[in-house]
């Protein structure tokens, strides 16, 4: 991996450690893929974490593999249960709230569109309404997605000021969530009244993340890893689709840094920020598969067409210049390094799953010191 690419990483590590050590962090979606990685990272930082999410779906979920129930006070609950959510937040009195919980799959959103809108849009409103009842200062980081942008399929990276929209129910539900966030921020958490409410609200948008422990259906890297682990041929459906691949630790570092900045200087960072790879670091799906096979040192693939093929974006990139300028954040890995690190995790899982808890911790520790 690259070391000290922008000369700011050592300082960032100190800022993040100082911000979260000994602090209370309420983390929604802690049983999910990204949530479990962040749970482990917050534990390493010395934060006290309370999680709120649905139960893990199977025993191989990352939350179970890292023994996540030992790393936090884990509450199993639905975002749509606003009373339980509010009580969970208020009884904890958090310094930070990081909101991951969502229905996060595009293809599934076609099957359960109403549930997707309820969880992603109204669930976000329930989180923000619980924040209204919190009688203490709190920094709130709400995670959405790169898919909130109305996708023109153009070659330019999308900036935070570009039009929001969504073709599929998942993307539209996340765009709705952003409108809700903006409304709450203007109506109840206006920076002009910060001394009264003491709530700092920011949005983080990221693209297609990869990393060990993601077992979601119809997602490229999990499908690749499962095929390689079982000695099967990899099937891909959109070989020419371009994605801004990044390792999960990249956006998580941005979220943690944004939260730290928000906590220290709340009025300056109550905005939306993109976190993604460098604009020239995108790969096609087919290139990604070939990289993964190379890192695994074996494997084959084929291109298939699904009978019920749904619309999926062909090209979507994020402009990260705002995060670079205002947060001094930048990615530390390129796509090849991200794929290699991810495949290393999955290969370890299939060879000896008992090892992956320490491997997950080691990958976080190594990354945080880059």
C-alpha positions as CSV (number, residue, x, y, z in Angstrom):
1,X,0.0,0.0,0.0
2,X,1.0,3.6,-0.5
3,X,2.4,5.3,2.6
4,X,1.7,8.9,3.5
5,X,0.3,9.7,0.1
6,X,-0.8,13.3,1.1
7,X,1.4,13.9,4.1
8,X,-1.6,14.3,6.4
9,X,-2.3,10.7,7.6
10,X,-0.3,10.8,10.8
11,X,-2.2,14.0,11.9
12,X,-5.5,12.4,10.9
13,X,-4.8,9.4,13.1
14,X,-4.2,11.6,16.1
15,X,-7.3,13.7,15.3
16,X,-9.5,10.6,15.1
17,X,-8.1,9.0,18.2
18,X,-8.5,12.1,20.2
19,X,-12.1,12.6,19.0
20,X,-13.4,9.1,19.8
21,X,-11.4,7.7,22.7
22,X,-13.7,7.5,25.7
23,X,-16.7,8.9,23.8
24,X,-20.1,7.4,23.3
25,X,-21.0,6.4,19.7
26,X,-24.5,5.3,18.7
27,X,-24.1,3.2,15.6
28,X,-27.0,2.1,13.5
29,X,-26.5,-0.8,11.2
30,X,-23.7,-2.2,13.4
31,X,-24.5,-5.8,12.3
32,X,-24.1,-5.0,8.6
33,X,-21.0,-5.2,6.5
34,X,-19.8,-1.6,6.8
35,X,-21.2,-1.2,10.3
36,X,-19.2,-4.2,11.6
37,X,-16.0,-2.9,10.2
38,X,-16.6,0.4,11.8
39,X,-17.6,-1.3,15.1
40,X,-14.2,-3.0,15.2
41,X,-12.5,0.3,14.4
42,X,-14.3,2.2,17.1
43,X,-13.5,-0.5,19.6
44,X,-9.8,-0.2,18.7
45,X,-10.1,3.6,19.2
46,X,-11.5,3.1,22.7
47,X,-15.0,4.4,22.0
48,X,-18.0,3.1,23.9
49,X,-20.4,1.9,21.3
50,X,-24.1,1.1,21.4
51,X,-25.4,-0.5,18.2
52,X,-29.0,-0.6,16.8
53,X,-29.8,-2.9,13.9
54,X,-31.5,-6.0,12.7
55,X,-30.1,-9.4,13.6
56,X,-27.2,-10.7,11.5
57,X,-28.6,-12.9,8.7
58,X,-26.2,-15.8,9.0
59,X,-23.3,-17.1,11.1
60,X,-20.7,-16.0,8.6
61,X,-21.7,-12.3,8.8
62,X,-18.8,-10.2,9.8
63,X,-20.5,-9.1,13.0
64,X,-20.5,-12.7,14.2
65,X,-17.0,-13.4,12.9
66,X,-15.5,-10.5,14.9
67,X,-17.7,-11.4,17.9
68,X,-19.4,-8.0,17.6
69,X,-21.7,-8.6,20.6
70,X,-18.6,-8.3,22.8
71,X,-17.6,-5.0,21.3
72,X,-20.7,-3.0,22.0
73,X,-24.1,-2.9,23.7
74,X,-26.0,-4.5,20.8
75,X,-29.7,-3.6,20.5
76,X,-31.7,-5.6,17.9
77,X,-34.3,-3.3,16.5
78,X,-36.0,-1.9,13.4
79,X,-35.6,1.7,12.3
80,X,-39.3,1.8,11.8
81,X,-39.9,1.2,15.5
82,X,-39.5,4.9,16.3
83,X,-40.3,4.6,20.0
84,X,-37.7,1.9,20.6
85,X,-35.1,3.8,18.5
86,X,-35.7,7.0,20.4
87,X,-35.5,5.3,23.8
88,X,-32.3,3.5,22.8
89,X,-30.7,6.8,21.8
90,X,-31.8,8.8,24.7
91,X,-30.9,6.3,27.3
92,X,-27.4,6.2,25.9
93,X,-26.8,9.9,25.6
94,X,-24.3,9.7,22.8
95,X,-21.6,12.1,21.8
96,X,-21.8,10.8,18.2
97,X,-24.5,9.1,16.1
98,X,-23.4,7.4,12.9
99,X,-26.3,6.2,10.8
100,X,-25.6,3.2,8.5
101,X,-28.8,1.1,8.9
102,X,-30.6,0.7,5.5
103,X,-32.0,-1.6,2.9
104,X,-28.8,-1.3,0.8
105,X,-29.4,-3.5,-2.3
106,X,-30.5,-2.2,-5.6
107,X,-31.9,-5.5,-7.0
108,X,-33.7,-6.2,-3.7
109,X,-35.3,-2.7,-3.8
110,X,-37.2,-3.9,-7.0
111,X,-38.7,-6.7,-5.0
112,X,-39.6,-4.7,-1.8
113,X,-39.9,-1.1,-2.9
114,X,-42.2,0.0,-0.2
115,X,-40.0,-1.5,2.5
116,X,-37.0,0.1,1.0
117,X,-38.6,3.6,1.1
118,X,-39.8,3.0,4.7
119,X,-36.5,1.9,6.0
120,X,-34.2,4.3,4.1
121,X,-36.4,7.5,4.1
122,X,-38.7,7.2,7.1
123,X,-36.0,5.3,9.1
124,X,-33.7,8.3,8.6
125,X,-36.5,10.7,9.7
126,X,-36.9,8.5,12.9
127,X,-33.2,8.8,13.7
128,X,-33.3,12.6,13.2
129,X,-36.5,12.9,15.3
130,X,-34.8,11.0,18.1
131,X,-31.9,13.5,17.9
132,X,-34.4,16.3,18.4
133,X,-35.3,14.8,21.8
134,X,-31.6,14.5,22.8
135,X,-30.7,17.1,25.4
136,X,-27.0,17.3,24.9
137,X,-24.4,18.2,22.2
138,X,-24.1,15.6,19.5
139,X,-22.4,15.2,16.1
140,X,-24.5,13.2,13.7
141,X,-23.1,11.6,10.5
142,X,-25.7,10.2,8.1
143,X,-24.4,7.8,5.5
144,X,-26.2,7.7,2.1
145,X,-24.7,6.6,-1.2
146,X,-23.2,7.8,-4.5
147,X,-26.5,6.7,-6.0
148,X,-28.4,9.7,-4.6
149,X,-27.2,11.6,-7.7
150,X,-29.4,11.8,-10.8
151,X,-27.3,9.7,-13.1
152,X,-26.8,11.2,-16.5
153,X,-24.2,8.5,-17.4
154,X,-21.7,11.2,-18.1
155,X,-18.0,11.0,-17.7
156,X,-17.6,13.7,-15.1
157,X,-17.5,12.9,-11.4
158,X,-20.5,14.1,-9.5
159,X,-20.1,17.0,-7.0
160,X,-22.1,17.6,-3.8
161,X,-24.1,20.4,-5.5
162,X,-25.3,18.2,-8.4
163,X,-28.9,17.2,-8.8
164,X,-30.2,14.4,-6.7
165,X,-32.5,11.7,-8.0
166,X,-32.9,7.9,-8.5
167,X,-34.0,5.5,-11.2
168,X,-34.5,2.4,-9.0
169,X,-36.3,2.4,-5.6
170,X,-33.0,2.1,-3.6
171,X,-31.5,5.1,-5.2
172,X,-34.7,7.1,-5.0
173,X,-35.2,6.2,-1.4
174,X,-31.7,7.5,-0.5
175,X,-32.3,10.7,-2.4
176,X,-35.5,11.0,-0.4
177,X,-33.5,10.5,2.8
178,X,-31.2,13.4,1.7
179,X,-34.2,15.7,1.3
180,X,-35.4,14.7,4.8
181,X,-32.0,15.3,6.2
182,X,-31.8,18.7,4.6
183,X,-35.3,19.6,6.0
184,X,-34.4,18.6,9.5
185,X,-31.1,20.4,9.3
186,X,-32.8,23.6,8.2
187,X,-35.9,23.4,10.4
188,X,-34.6,21.9,13.7
189,X,-30.8,21.9,13.5
190,X,-30.1,25.2,11.7
191,X,-26.5,26.3,12.3
192,X,-27.8,29.8,13.1
193,X,-29.4,28.3,16.2
194,X,-26.6,26.0,17.1
195,X,-26.1,27.4,20.7
196,X,-29.7,26.3,21.4
197,X,-29.9,22.8,19.9
198,X,-26.1,21.9,19.9
199,X,-26.5,19.3,17.1
200,X,-24.2,19.1,14.1
201,X,-25.5,17.2,11.1
202,X,-23.4,16.0,8.2
203,X,-24.0,13.7,5.2
204,X,-21.4,11.3,3.8
205,X,-21.8,9.7,0.3
206,X,-19.6,6.9,-1.0
207,X,-19.7,4.5,-3.9
208,X,-19.1,0.8,-4.3
209,X,-17.1,-0.5,-1.4
210,X,-15.4,-3.9,-1.2
211,X,-13.8,-5.7,1.7
212,X,-13.9,-8.9,3.6
213,X,-17.1,-10.1,5.2
214,X,-19.6,-8.8,2.7
215,X,-21.9,-11.7,1.8
216,X,-24.7,-9.7,0.2
217,X,-26.5,-11.3,-2.7
218,X,-25.9,-10.0,-6.3
219,X,-22.9,-8.0,-5.2
220,X,-19.8,-8.5,-7.3
221,X,-17.0,-9.2,-4.8
222,X,-19.0,-11.5,-2.6
223,X,-20.1,-13.4,-5.7
224,X,-16.5,-13.6,-6.9
225,X,-15.2,-14.7,-3.5
226,X,-17.9,-17.4,-3.0
227,X,-17.2,-18.8,-6.5
228,X,-13.5,-18.9,-5.9
229,X,-13.8,-20.3,-2.5
230,X,-16.0,-23.1,-3.8
231,X,-14.0,-23.8,-6.9
232,X,-16.8,-22.6,-9.2
233,X,-16.8,-20.5,-12.3
234,X,-17.5,-16.8,-11.7
235,X,-20.6,-15.4,-13.5
236,X,-20.8,-11.7,-14.3
237,X,-23.7,-9.9,-15.9
238,X,-22.5,-6.3,-16.8
239,X,-18.8,-6.7,-17.8
240,X,-18.5,-3.2,-19.2
241,X,-20.1,-1.3,-16.3
242,X,-17.6,1.1,-14.6
243,X,-17.5,1.3,-10.9
244,X,-15.5,3.5,-8.5
245,X,-14.2,0.5,-6.4
246,X,-12.7,1.3,-3.0
247,X,-11.9,-0.7,0.0
248,X,-14.4,-0.3,2.9
249,X,-11.7,1.3,5.1
250,X,-11.4,4.2,2.7
251,X,-14.8,5.7,3.2
252,X,-14.9,4.7,6.9
253,X,-11.8,6.7,7.5
254,X,-13.6,9.7,5.8
255,X,-16.6,9.2,8.0
256,X,-14.5,9.1,11.2
257,X,-12.6,12.2,10.1
258,X,-15.8,14.0,9.2
259,X,-17.2,13.1,12.6
260,X,-14.1,14.4,14.4
261,X,-14.1,17.6,12.5
262,X,-17.8,18.0,13.1
263,X,-17.4,17.5,16.8
264,X,-14.5,20.0,17.0
265,X,-15.8,22.7,14.7
266,X,-19.5,22.0,14.2
267,X,-20.6,25.1,12.3
268,X,-18.0,24.5,9.6
269,X,-18.8,21.0,8.5
270,X,-22.6,20.6,8.6
271,X,-22.6,19.7,4.9
272,X,-22.5,16.8,2.5
273,X,-19.2,15.2,1.5
274,X,-18.2,12.6,-1.2
275,X,-15.7,9.9,-0.4
276,X,-14.4,7.8,-3.2
277,X,-11.3,6.8,-5.2
278,X,-9.3,9.0,-7.5
279,X,-11.3,9.8,-10.6
280,X,-8.8,8.0,-12.9
281,X,-9.0,4.8,-10.7
282,X,-12.2,3.3,-11.9
283,X,-12.4,-0.2,-13.3
284,X,-14.9,-2.2,-15.4
285,X,-16.6,-5.2,-13.8
286,X,-14.5,-7.5,-16.1
287,X,-11.3,-5.8,-15.1
288,X,-12.2,-6.3,-11.5
289,X,-12.9,-10.0,-12.0
290,X,-9.5,-10.5,-13.7
291,X,-7.8,-8.7,-10.8
292,X,-9.5,-10.9,-8.2
293,X,-8.6,-14.1,-10.1
294,X,-5.0,-12.9,-10.2
295,X,-4.9,-12.2,-6.5
296,X,-6.5,-15.6,-5.7
297,X,-4.0,-17.2,-8.0
298,X,-6.6,-19.2,-9.9
299,X,-10.2,-19.2,-11.2
300,X,-12.4,-18.7,-14.3
301,X,-15.3,-16.5,-15.3
302,X,-18.1,-16.3,-17.8
303,X,-20.5,-13.5,-18.9
304,X,-24.2,-14.3,-18.4
305,X,-27.5,-12.5,-19.0
306,X,-30.3,-12.7,-16.4
307,X,-33.8,-13.3,-17.6
308,X,-35.1,-10.5,-15.3
309,X,-32.2,-8.1,-15.9
310,X,-33.0,-4.9,-14.1
311,X,-31.6,-1.4,-14.9
312,X,-28.3,-0.7,-13.3
313,X,-26.1,2.4,-13.6
314,X,-23.3,1.9,-16.1
315,X,-21.1,4.8,-15.1
316,X,-21.0,6.8,-11.8
317,X,-18.0,8.6,-10.3
318,X,-17.7,11.0,-7.4
319,X,-15.8,14.2,-7.2
320,X,-13.8,14.1,-3.9
321,X,-12.2,17.5,-4.2
322,X,-14.4,19.0,-1.4
323,X,-13.3,16.3,1.1
324,X,-9.7,16.8,0.0
325,X,-9.8,20.6,0.4
326,X,-12.0,20.9,3.5
327,X,-11.2,17.7,5.4
328,X,-7.7,17.0,4.0
329,X,-8.9,13.5,3.3
330,X,-7.7,11.4,0.3
331,X,-7.8,7.7,-0.6
332,X,-4.7,5.7,0.4
333,X,-5.2,2.7,-1.9
334,X,-5.7,2.2,-5.6
335,X,-8.2,-0.4,-6.9
336,X,-5.6,-3.1,-7.4
337,X,-4.5,-2.8,-3.7
338,X,-8.1,-2.8,-2.6
339,X,-8.9,-6.0,-4.5
340,X,-5.8,-7.7,-3.2
341,X,-6.6,-6.8,0.4
342,X,-10.2,-8.0,0.0
343,X,-9.2,-11.3,-1.6
344,X,-6.7,-11.9,1.1
345,X,-9.5,-11.7,3.7
346,X,-11.8,-14.1,1.8
347,X,-9.0,-16.6,1.1
348,X,-8.2,-16.6,4.8
349,X,-11.9,-17.2,5.6
350,X,-12.1,-20.2,3.4
351,X,-8.8,-21.6,4.7
352,X,-9.4,-20.9,8.4
353,X,-12.3,-18.8,9.4
354,X,-11.1,-18.6,13.0
355,X,-8.3,-16.3,11.8
356,X,-10.4,-13.6,10.2
357,X,-11.2,-11.7,13.5
358,X,-7.6,-10.9,14.0
359,X,-7.0,-10.4,10.3
360,X,-9.9,-7.8,10.3
361,X,-8.3,-6.1,13.2
362,X,-4.8,-6.2,11.6
363,X,-6.1,-4.7,8.4
364,X,-7.7,-1.8,10.3
365,X,-4.5,-1.2,12.3
366,X,-2.3,-1.3,9.2
367,X,-4.6,1.0,7.2
368,X,-4.9,3.5,10.0
369,X,-1.2,4.0,10.2
370,X,-0.7,4.6,6.5
